[in-house]
Amino acid sequence: MELCDFAPGYIRAIAPYQPGKPIAELAREMGLQETGIVKLASNENPLGPGPAALAAIRACLPELARYPDGNGFELKAALAKHYGVTPEQIVLGNGSNDVLEFAARAFLTPNTSAIYSQHAFAVYPLVVQAMGARGIEVPARDFGNDPQALLDAIEDDTRMLFIANPNNPTGTLLLPDALLRLIEHIPRTMLVVLDEAYYEYLAPEVAADSIAWLKRFPHLMIARTFSKAYGLAGLRVGFALTHPAVAGLLNRVRQPFNVSSVAQVAAVAALADTAHLNRSIALNTAGMQQICAGLKRLGLTFIPSFGNFLSFRIGNTSTMYQRLLQRGVIVRPVANYGMPDYLRVSIGLEAENEKFLSVLASAIQE
């Protein structure tokens, strides 16, 4: 026996999360110039941070020798005002993945189970397995959450349900009425984790007023992030909104200083910069139309998406993915999501989207 053999089997069995390929790595592998590479693999905001966030970052740099505010007072105050909740309902995370892990650590044990849909965000089974709990994957319906199937999967030991809305990587959405009915039928002995990382991209007519539901459902937790529409993916700052009692438990397993001072001030500024947020949303709407139209011209099918990405079907995905890489375009294979015939592309700037479509057309003809 060696040291690592004593680690729990459920830890040794975890397949680590595979992030999108970085630009610098592809440049080294293919001998390409970084400036000519287009990365459309990680659902990032192509506009980057807004001017207010950048100014806030520059202003805080002289204080980097100090530890950040471990309680995140200013950021919690800004979030509380923005969303109409109390600071006691807020848990800050090093990205929204962090708060997903807090929930698993607070509510799951090796004697419990958690439910998530087929094709759901890969972090859900990872955090469940890391707790030694049993993951229950429920078959999807049209690549999205099937409310009745999720309800039917509940067992006596089930303590959590993960719902990504919109879902990554499929982009599918449960409309507000269906989502509300599902939550209404979840036992209050289970935590409902509603992951809304892409919420800001939703049109008003399809966006649920989910935060208002917190008053009705003490077993509801909403996870959101500044990594997507707000353009702060590199700073890793997310948050959960939930009942104060649930927040109290999550804060017990949260590491001190988990959100840096730079991330906190940038998030406060980004939250107030509605002009940049609106530009980001408008760019995404136009880019989604551009890519959908281009895929249709190429005769390719895709899953209609409510996020800032699109999964499209294409034969021989491994070969096509490599051909795109060789031409300086990074997209995301999603075979590990049970979608071996699909690639996912993030929405970029107009010129980036056009390069993707042009390179894809060339790769198909090769």
HUNOR-V173395 format. One record per backbone hydrogen bond with DSSP energy under -0.5 kcal/mol. NH is the residue of the N-H (numbers start at 1). CO is the residue of the C=O. Records with the same first field share a line. If there is no record, write none. Layout:
NH = CO + CO
This chain:
5 = 2
6 = 2 + 3
7 = 4
11 = 8
12 = 8
13 = 9
14 = 11
16 = 14
19 = 17
26 = 22
27 = 23
28 = 24
29 = 25
30 = 26
31 = 27
32 = 27
36 = 33
37 = 34
38 = 328
39 = 37
40 = 38 + 330
46 = 44
48 = 45
54 = 50
55 = 51
56 = 52
57 = 53
58 = 54
59 = 55
60 = 56
61 = 57 + 58
63 = 60
64 = 61
66 = 63
70 = 68
72 = 69
76 = 72
77 = 73
78 = 74
79 = 75
80 = 76
81 = 77
82 = 78
83 = 79
84 = 80
85 = 80
89 = 86
90 = 87
91 = 240
93 = 238
95 = 93
98 = 95
99 = 95
100 = 96
101 = 97
102 = 98
103 = 99
104 = 100
105 = 101
106 = 102
107 = 103
108 = 104
112 = 109
113 = 157
114 = 134
115 = 160
116 = 136
118 = 138
120 = 117
124 = 121
126 = 122
127 = 123
128 = 124
129 = 125
130 = 126
131 = 127 + 128
132 = 129
133 = 128
134 = 112
135 = 133
136 = 114
137 = 135
138 = 116 + 136
141 = 144
144 = 141
147 = 145
150 = 146
151 = 147
152 = 148
153 = 149
154 = 151
158 = 155
159 = 113
160 = 113
161 = 191
162 = 115
163 = 193
165 = 163 + 195
166 = 172
167 = 172
171 = 167
175 = 173
179 = 175
180 = 176
181 = 177
182 = 178
183 = 179
184 = 180
185 = 181 + 182
186 = 183
190 = 187
191 = 159
192 = 190 + 219
193 = 161 + 191
194 = 192 + 221
195 = 163 + 193
196 = 194 + 223
199 = 196
201 = 198
202 = 199
206 = 203
207 = 203 + 204
208 = 206
210 = 208
212 = 209
213 = 209 + 210
214 = 211
215 = 212
216 = 213
217 = 213
218 = 216
220 = 217
221 = 192
222 = 241
223 = 194 + 221
224 = 239
226 = 237
231 = 228
232 = 226
233 = 227
235 = 232
236 = 232 + 233
238 = 93
239 = 224
240 = 91
241 = 222
242 = 89
243 = 220
247 = 243
248 = 244
249 = 245
250 = 246
251 = 247
252 = 248 + 249
253 = 249 + 250
254 = 250
258 = 255
260 = 258
264 = 260
265 = 261
266 = 262
267 = 263
268 = 264
269 = 265
270 = 266
271 = 267
272 = 268
273 = 269 + 270
274 = 272
277 = 273
278 = 274
279 = 275
280 = 276
281 = 277
282 = 278
283 = 279
284 = 280
285 = 281
286 = 282
287 = 283
288 = 284
289 = 285
290 = 286
291 = 287
292 = 288
293 = 289
294 = 290
295 = 291
296 = 292
297 = 293
298 = 294
299 = 296
300 = 295
303 = 311
304 = 302
306 = 171
310 = 345
311 = 303
312 = 310 + 343
313 = 301
314 = 341
320 = 316
321 = 317
322 = 318
323 = 319
324 = 320
325 = 321
326 = 322
327 = 323 + 324
328 = 325
329 = 324
330 = 38
331 = 329
332 = 344
334 = 342
337 = 334
338 = 335
339 = 334
342 = 339
343 = 312
344 = 332
345 = 310
346 = 40
347 = 308
353 = 349
354 = 350
355 = 351
356 = 352
357 = 353
358 = 354
359 = 355
360 = 356
361 = 357
362 = 358
363 = 359
364 = 360
365 = 361
366 = 362
